[in-house]
Amino acid sequence: MIKMLQSFISFANNILWSYVLIALLIIIGLYFTFKSKFVQFRFIKEMFTLLGEGASKSLTSGEKKGVSSFQAFCISTASRVGTGNLAGVAIAIAMGGPGAVFWMWLIALIGAASSFVESTLAQIYKVKDENGYRGGPAYYMEKALKKRWMGVLFSILITVCFGLVFNSVQANTISLAFESAFGINKLTVGIALAFVTAIIIFGGVKRIAKVAEVLVPVMAIAYIAVALFILIKNISEVPSMFSLILSHAFDFKGVLGGSIGAAVMMGIKRGLFSNEAGMGSAPNAAATAEVTHPVKQGFIQTLGVFTDTIIICSCTAFIILLSGAHTTPNLTGIELTQRALSSHVGSWGNVFIAVCILLFAYSSIIGNYYYGETNIEFIKTSKAWLFIYRVFVVGMVIFGSLTQVQIVWDMADLFMGLMALINLIAIFQLGNIAFAALKDYVSQKKQGKDPVFTKHSIEGLTDIECWED
């Protein structure tokens, strides 16, 4: 039975990732990039300014209606920055070679435009709830496309994918890292992790936002600092490392052997798993923010893609490639990352990676959980259903701590692929609304205003709940 399931998942993944999604991600990402006149590059300064303002506002006054723009950024980054950044990058390099790193960068640069579109749409079509706001792809599928069935299907996929499957992936990596570093039994790690998870998720989105707001900056800064130390320590090897990445990314001699195909597929697959651009997950966090204009949160979420892949994934890639550990046969995933770091800094590297995995993956668990929660509320507002979902999340954390990693990763790939497919179809149809919002934002900025959006800012908008005059 398990072998049959494994075969089916592998077949479906091969179709989705080898033919359908890679083409769609690149084509739609390029279309949005040109249509928006390279929004992900033109407004980088504005993104950092808005993030700084959001952080300052969060620390001083907070938000009365929703979470702050910075907290929403942290929730989505908490979900993005997880095992994909440590174990996923290692898997991409082990299976696709050093060239996979280049394709991870490329999909992030192209996909950032898709991230802008989906997050801006989520803000425009968000709805009010008892905690402030909620929204995401399911909401703009229903309100803008008038296809509730599409929203329900997406909601089911993201709830199963993020709340259950992805969380088992995160728990699996934590238990593996702690067993390797400290010799702690996987079941013990799973039970402890499930207990702490339950405390947070039963506290609602405000508690999730506050935890993410603290965890995300601490874990990111610590990891980047160690990676910078290793880069400086091995500065003479850095040029040859970049040469290795580029030469393997375009290794035309290996075309017949499939090495370019492996590098491209693994780079794009693991890159999307990590930064989630265009997949429809981050918009669920983007919708919770209280901002004066939807484009502001679109910018901030775009910055999240760069933070995840261009900075944090690159840190892992550099640590591995500078160590040479990727040439060791049968070494992959988190064990490869641990071996690589330990070769640079000594035995404490093993412990450091275990702690990083705990923070990265745990923050992903609570971020992933929220994505499921807001989509369950889209299908049906029911405290009973929400309680059952929370119990299942806690159960999957324990289950994931004990399972074999390969089938869990393969299931994550399948569900992620289906989610991305549905969301890409939706945002392709709705992209012009996001571009119209961008045009309105730029117009107000040129007039020296702090841009403010209303439901009349774009002609023809209907079924808008949160943008009264």
C-alpha positions as CSV (number, residue, x, y, z in Angstrom):
1,M,0.0,0.0,0.0
2,I,2.8,2.4,1.0
3,K,4.7,1.5,-2.2
4,M,1.6,2.1,-4.4
5,L,1.0,5.5,-2.7
6,Q,4.7,6.4,-3.2
7,S,4.5,5.5,-6.9
8,F,1.4,7.6,-7.4
9,I,2.8,10.6,-5.7
10,S,6.1,10.3,-7.7
11,F,4.1,10.1,-11.0
12,A,1.9,13.1,-10.1
13,N,4.9,15.1,-9.0
14,N,6.8,14.3,-12.2
15,I,3.9,15.6,-14.4
16,L,3.3,18.7,-12.2
17,W,7.0,19.7,-11.7
18,S,8.6,18.5,-14.9
19,Y,6.1,20.0,-17.4
20,V,3.3,22.1,-15.9
21,L,4.4,24.2,-13.0
22,I,7.9,25.2,-14.1
23,A,6.6,26.6,-17.3
24,L,3.7,28.4,-15.6
25,L,5.8,29.9,-12.8
26,I,8.3,31.3,-15.3
27,I,5.8,32.5,-17.9
28,I,3.4,34.1,-15.4
29,G,6.3,35.5,-13.3
30,L,7.9,37.1,-16.4
31,Y,4.5,38.4,-17.6
32,F,3.9,40.1,-14.2
33,T,7.5,41.4,-14.2
34,F,7.1,43.1,-17.6
35,K,3.5,44.2,-17.1
36,S,4.4,45.9,-13.8
37,K,7.6,47.4,-15.3
38,F,9.8,45.3,-12.9
39,V,8.0,46.2,-9.7
40,Q,10.2,43.8,-7.6
41,F,13.3,45.9,-8.5
42,R,11.9,49.4,-9.0
43,F,10.6,49.7,-5.5
44,I,13.2,48.0,-3.3
45,K,13.9,51.2,-1.4
46,E,10.2,51.7,-0.8
47,M,9.9,48.2,0.5
48,F,12.6,48.7,3.2
49,T,11.1,52.1,4.1
50,L,7.6,50.5,4.6
51,L,9.0,47.6,6.5
52,G,10.8,50.0,8.9
53,E,7.7,52.1,9.4
54,G,5.6,48.9,10.1
55,A,8.2,47.6,12.6
56,S,8.2,51.0,14.4
57,K,4.4,51.2,14.5
58,S,4.2,47.6,15.8
59,L,6.6,48.3,18.6
60,T,5.0,51.6,19.7
61,S,1.2,51.8,19.1
62,G,0.3,48.4,17.7
63,E,-2.9,48.0,15.7
64,K,-6.4,48.1,16.9
65,K,-8.2,46.5,13.9
66,G,-5.6,44.0,12.5
67,V,-2.1,43.0,13.0
68,S,0.6,45.5,11.9
69,S,2.2,45.3,8.5
70,F,5.4,44.2,10.1
71,Q,3.7,41.4,12.1
72,A,2.0,40.2,8.9
73,F,5.4,40.2,7.2
74,C,6.8,38.1,10.1
75,I,3.9,35.6,10.0
76,S,4.5,35.0,6.3
77,T,8.3,35.0,6.7
78,A,7.9,32.6,9.7
79,S,6.2,30.2,7.3
80,R,8.6,30.8,4.4
81,V,11.8,30.5,6.5
82,G,11.7,26.9,7.6
83,T,13.2,23.5,6.7
84,G,13.3,24.6,3.0
85,N,16.1,27.0,3.9
86,L,18.3,24.5,5.6
87,A,17.2,20.9,4.6
88,G,15.6,21.9,1.3
89,V,18.6,23.8,0.0
90,A,20.8,20.8,0.9
91,I,18.5,18.4,-0.9
92,A,18.5,20.7,-4.0
93,I,22.4,20.7,-4.1
94,A,22.7,17.0,-3.3
95,M,20.2,16.0,-6.1
96,G,20.6,18.8,-8.6
97,G,24.2,19.8,-8.0
98,P,25.6,23.3,-7.3
99,G,23.8,24.7,-10.3
100,A,20.5,24.3,-8.5
101,V,21.4,27.3,-6.4
102,F,21.3,29.6,-9.5
103,W,17.9,28.4,-10.5
104,M,16.7,29.0,-6.9
105,W,17.8,32.6,-7.2
106,L,16.2,33.0,-10.6
107,I,12.8,31.7,-9.5
108,A,12.9,34.1,-6.6
109,L,13.7,37.1,-8.8
110,I,11.0,36.2,-11.3
111,G,8.5,35.0,-8.7
112,A,8.7,38.1,-6.6
113,A,6.4,39.8,-9.1
114,S,3.8,37.1,-8.6
115,S,4.2,37.6,-4.9
116,F,3.4,41.3,-5.2
117,V,0.3,40.6,-7.3
118,E,-1.2,37.9,-5.0
119,S,-0.5,39.8,-1.8
120,T,-2.0,43.0,-3.2
121,L,-5.1,41.2,-4.3
122,A,-5.4,39.6,-0.8
123,Q,-5.4,43.1,0.7
124,I,-8.0,44.4,-1.7
125,Y,-10.4,41.5,-1.1
126,K,-9.8,40.9,2.6
127,V,-12.8,40.7,5.0
128,K,-13.4,41.8,8.6
129,D,-13.4,39.3,11.5
130,E,-13.3,39.3,15.3
131,N,-9.4,39.6,15.2
132,G,-9.3,42.3,12.6
133,Y,-9.0,41.0,9.0
134,R,-8.5,37.8,7.1
135,G,-8.2,36.9,3.4
136,G,-6.1,35.2,0.8
137,P,-6.6,33.4,-2.5
138,A,-9.8,31.7,-1.6
139,Y,-11.3,35.1,-0.9
140,Y,-10.3,36.8,-4.2
141,M,-11.3,33.6,-6.1
142,E,-14.8,34.0,-4.6
143,K,-15.2,37.8,-4.7
144,A,-13.3,38.8,-7.9
145,L,-13.7,35.6,-10.0
146,K,-17.1,34.7,-8.6
147,K,-16.0,31.1,-8.2
148,R,-16.6,30.0,-4.7
149,W,-15.9,26.3,-5.7
150,M,-12.4,27.3,-6.7
151,G,-11.9,29.1,-3.3
152,V,-13.2,26.0,-1.4
153,L,-10.9,23.7,-3.4
154,F,-7.9,26.0,-2.7
155,S,-8.9,26.2,1.0
156,I,-9.0,22.4,1.4
157,L,-5.6,22.0,-0.3
158,I,-3.8,24.7,1.7
159,T,-5.3,23.5,5.0
160,V,-4.1,19.9,4.3
161,C,-0.8,21.0,2.7
162,F,0.3,23.6,5.2
163,G,-1.5,22.9,8.4
164,L,-0.9,19.1,8.2
165,V,1.6,17.9,5.6
166,F,4.1,20.8,5.8
167,N,3.9,20.8,9.5
168,S,4.9,17.2,9.6
169,V,7.8,18.0,7.4
170,Q,9.0,20.7,9.8
171,A,8.6,18.4,12.8
172,N,10.4,15.6,11.0
173,T,13.4,17.9,10.4
174,I,13.5,19.1,14.0
175,S,13.4,15.6,15.5
176,L,16.1,14.5,13.1
177,A,18.4,17.4,13.9
178,F,17.9,17.0,17.7
179,E,18.5,13.2,17.5
180,S,21.8,13.9,15.5
181,A,23.0,16.8,17.8
182,F,21.9,15.6,21.2
183,G,20.8,12.0,20.9
184,I,17.2,12.8,22.0
185,N,14.5,10.3,21.1
186,K,12.3,11.5,18.3
187,L,9.1,10.8,20.2
188,T,10.2,12.9,23.1
189,V,11.0,15.8,20.7
190,G,7.6,15.3,19.0
191,I,5.6,15.4,22.2
192,A,7.5,18.5,23.5
193,L,7.0,20.3,20.2
194,A,3.3,19.4,20.0
195,F,2.8,20.8,23.6
196,V,4.4,24.1,22.8
197,T,2.6,24.3,19.4
198,A,-0.8,23.8,21.1
199,I,-0.2,26.7,23.6
200,I,0.4,29.1,20.7
201,I,-2.2,28.0,18.2
202,F,-5.0,27.9,20.7
203,G,-4.3,31.6,21.4
204,G,-5.4,32.9,18.0
205,V,-3.8,35.1,15.3
206,K,-2.7,37.9,17.7
207,R,-0.6,35.5,19.8
208,I,0.8,33.9,16.6
209,A,1.7,37.4,15.3
210,K,3.5,38.3,18.6
211,V,5.5,35.1,18.7
212,A,6.5,35.4,15.0
213,E,7.5,39.1,15.5
214,V,10.1,38.0,18.1
215,L,11.3,34.7,16.6
216,V,11.8,35.7,12.9
217,P,14.3,38.6,13.4
218,V,16.3,36.7,16.1
219,M,16.6,33.5,14.1
220,A,17.4,35.3,10.8
221,I,20.1,37.6,12.2
222,A,21.8,34.8,14.1
223,Y,22.0,32.5,11.0
224,I,23.1,35.3,8.6
225,A,25.8,36.3,11.1
226,V,27.3,32.8,11.2
227,A,27.1,32.5,7.4
228,L,28.9,35.9,7.0
229,F,31.6,34.7,9.4
230,I,32.2,31.6,7.2
231,L,32.2,33.7,4.0
232,I,34.9,36.0,5.5
233,K,36.9,33.0,6.8
234,N,36.9,31.5,3.3
235,I,37.0,34.7,1.3
236,S,39.6,33.4,-1.1
237,E,37.3,30.5,-2.1
238,V,34.3,32.7,-2.8
239,P,35.0,33.4,-6.5
240,S,35.5,29.7,-7.3
241,M,32.3,28.9,-5.4
242,F,30.3,31.3,-7.7
243,S,32.1,29.9,-10.7
244,L,31.0,26.4,-9.6
245,I,27.4,27.5,-9.3
246,L,27.3,29.1,-12.7
247,S,29.2,26.4,-14.5
248,H,26.9,23.7,-13.2
249,A,23.8,25.8,-13.9
250,F,24.7,25.8,-17.6
251,D,26.5,22.5,-17.9
252,F,25.6,21.9,-21.5
253,K,28.0,18.9,-21.7
254,G,25.7,17.2,-19.2
255,V,22.4,17.8,-21.1
256,L,22.2,14.2,-22.3
257,G,22.8,12.9,-18.7
258,G,20.1,15.2,-17.4
259,S,22.3,17.2,-15.1
260,I,20.8,20.6,-16.3
261,G,17.3,19.2,-16.0
262,A,18.0,18.0,-12.4
263,A,19.6,21.4,-11.5
264,V,16.6,23.3,-12.9
265,M,13.9,21.1,-11.5
266,M,15.5,20.8,-8.0
267,G,16.4,24.5,-7.9
268,I,12.9,25.7,-8.8
269,K,11.0,23.0,-6.8
270,R,13.0,23.7,-3.6
271,G,13.1,27.4,-4.3
272,L,9.3,27.6,-4.5
273,F,9.0,25.3,-1.4
274,S,11.1,27.8,0.4
275,N,9.9,31.3,-0.8
276,E,6.4,30.3,-1.8
277,A,6.2,33.0,-4.5
278,G,3.0,32.6,-6.5
279,M,1.9,29.6,-4.4
280,G,-1.0,31.4,-2.6
281,S,0.2,30.9,1.0
282,A,1.8,34.3,1.9
283,P,-1.4,36.3,0.8
284,N,-3.2,34.7,3.8
285,A,-0.8,36.6,6.1
286,A,-0.7,39.7,3.9
287,A,-4.5,40.1,4.3
288,T,-4.3,40.4,8.1
289,A,-2.4,43.7,8.0
290,E,-3.9,47.1,8.7
291,V,-2.5,49.4,6.0
292,T,-3.7,52.5,4.2
293,H,-3.1,51.0,0.8
294,P,-3.0,47.4,-0.5
295,V,0.2,48.0,-2.5
296,K,2.1,48.7,0.8
297,Q,1.6,45.1,1.9
298,G,2.3,43.9,-1.6
299,F,5.7,45.6,-1.4
300,I,6.4,44.2,2.0
301,Q,5.5,40.6,1.0
302,T,7.7,40.9,-2.1
303,L,10.6,41.8,0.2
304,G,9.9,38.5,2.0
305,V,10.7,36.5,-1.1
306,F,14.1,38.2,-1.3
307,T,14.7,37.7,2.4
308,D,14.0,34.0,2.2
309,T,15.8,32.9,-1.0
310,I,18.4,35.6,-1.9
311,I,19.6,35.9,1.7
312,I,18.8,33.0,3.9
313,C,18.8,30.1,1.3
314,S,22.0,31.6,-0.1
315,C,23.6,31.4,3.4
316,T,22.9,27.6,3.5
317,A,24.2,27.1,0.0
318,F,27.4,29.0,0.7
319,I,28.0,27.1,3.9
320,I,27.6,23.7,2.1
321,L,29.5,24.6,-1.1
322,L,32.5,26.1,0.8
323,S,32.7,23.0,2.9
324,G,32.8,20.5,0.0
325,A,30.4,18.3,2.0
326,H,28.0,18.1,-1.0
327,T,30.5,15.7,-2.7
328,T,30.0,13.1,0.1
329,P,27.9,10.2,-1.3
330,N,24.4,9.5,0.3
331,L,24.6,12.7,2.4
332,T,21.5,14.9,2.0
333,G,19.0,17.0,3.9
334,I,19.6,18.4,7.3
335,E,22.5,16.0,7.9
336,L,24.4,17.6,5.0
337,T,23.9,21.1,6.4
338,Q,25.0,20.0,9.8
339,R,28.1,18.2,8.4
340,A,29.0,21.3,6.4
341,L,28.7,23.8,9.2
342,S,30.6,21.5,11.6
343,S,33.5,21.4,9.1
344,H,33.7,25.2,9.3
345,V,33.2,25.9,13.0
346,G,33.7,22.6,14.8
347,S,31.4,20.4,16.7
348,W,29.2,23.2,18.0
349,G,28.0,23.7,14.4
350,N,25.9,20.6,14.8
351,V,24.2,22.0,17.9
352,F,23.8,25.5,16.2
353,I,22.0,24.0,13.2
354,A,19.8,22.0,15.6
355,V,18.8,25.2,17.4
356,C,18.3,27.0,14.1
357,I,16.1,24.2,12.8
358,L,14.1,24.4,16.0
359,L,13.5,28.2,15.6
360,F,13.1,28.1,11.8
361,A,10.8,25.1,11.6
362,Y,8.8,25.9,14.7
363,S,8.1,29.4,13.4
364,S,7.0,27.7,10.2
365,I,4.6,25.5,12.1
366,I,2.8,28.4,13.7
367,G,2.7,30.3,10.4
368,N,1.5,27.3,8.5
369,Y,-1.2,26.7,11.1
370,Y,-2.6,30.1,10.6
371,Y,-2.9,29.6,6.8
372,G,-5.1,26.6,7.5
373,E,-7.2,28.4,10.1
374,T,-8.1,31.4,7.9
375,N,-9.1,29.0,5.1
376,I,-11.3,26.8,7.3
377,E,-13.1,30.0,8.3
378,F,-13.6,30.7,4.6
379,I,-15.3,27.4,4.1
380,K,-17.4,27.6,7.3
381,T,-17.1,29.8,10.4
382,S,-17.3,27.1,13.1
383,K,-15.5,26.9,16.4
384,A,-16.0,23.1,16.4
385,W,-14.2,22.7,13.0
386,L,-11.4,25.0,14.2
387,F,-10.9,22.9,17.3
388,I,-10.8,19.7,15.3
389,Y,-8.3,21.3,13.0
390,R,-6.1,22.4,15.9
391,V,-6.1,18.9,17.3
392,F,-5.1,17.4,14.0
393,V,-2.3,19.9,13.7
394,V,-0.9,18.9,17.0
395,G,-1.3,15.2,16.0
396,M,0.6,15.7,12.8
397,V,3.5,17.4,14.6
398,I,3.9,14.2,16.6
399,F,3.4,12.0,13.6
400,G,5.9,14.0,11.5
401,S,8.5,13.6,14.2
402,L,8.5,9.9,13.7
403,T,8.0,9.4,9.9
404,Q,10.4,8.7,7.1
405,V,11.3,12.0,5.4
406,Q,11.1,11.0,1.7
407,I,7.3,10.3,1.5
408,V,6.6,13.4,3.6
409,W,8.6,15.6,1.3
410,D,7.0,14.0,-1.8
411,M,3.5,14.6,-0.4
412,A,4.5,18.2,0.4
413,D,5.6,18.6,-3.2
414,L,2.3,17.3,-4.6
415,F,0.0,19.4,-2.5
416,M,2.2,22.5,-3.0
417,G,2.1,21.9,-6.8
418,L,-1.7,21.6,-6.9
419,M,-2.1,24.8,-4.7
420,A,0.3,26.7,-6.9
421,L,-1.5,25.6,-10.1
422,I,-4.9,26.9,-8.9
423,N,-3.5,30.1,-7.5
424,L,-1.5,30.9,-10.6
425,I,-4.6,30.5,-12.8
426,A,-6.5,32.9,-10.5
427,I,-3.8,35.6,-10.2
428,F,-3.2,35.5,-14.0
429,Q,-6.8,36.5,-14.5
430,L,-6.8,39.2,-11.8
431,G,-3.3,40.7,-12.3
432,N,-4.7,43.9,-13.9
433,I,-6.4,44.8,-10.7
434,A,-3.1,44.7,-8.8
435,F,-1.5,46.7,-11.5
436,A,-4.3,49.3,-11.3
437,A,-3.7,49.5,-7.6
438,L,0.0,50.0,-8.2
439,K,-0.7,52.8,-10.7
440,D,-2.9,54.5,-8.1
441,Y,-0.2,54.2,-5.4
442,V,2.5,55.7,-7.7
443,S,0.2,58.5,-8.7
444,Q,-0.5,59.5,-5.1
445,K,3.2,59.2,-4.2
446,K,4.1,61.6,-7.1
447,Q,1.6,64.1,-5.5
448,G,3.5,63.9,-2.3
449,K,0.8,62.0,-0.5
450,D,0.8,59.0,1.8
451,P,-1.2,56.8,-0.5
452,V,-4.7,55.9,0.7
453,F,-6.9,53.4,-1.0
454,T,-10.7,53.2,-1.3
455,K,-13.0,50.8,-3.2
456,H,-13.5,53.7,-5.7
457,S,-9.8,54.0,-6.4
458,I,-10.1,51.4,-9.2
459,E,-13.0,51.6,-11.6
460,G,-15.3,48.6,-11.7
461,L,-14.3,47.0,-8.3
462,T,-17.2,45.0,-6.8
463,D,-17.8,43.0,-3.6
464,I,-15.2,45.0,-1.6
465,E,-15.7,44.9,2.2
466,C,-12.9,46.8,3.8
467,W,-12.0,49.9,1.8
468,E,-14.8,52.4,2.5
469,D,-14.2,56.1,1.7
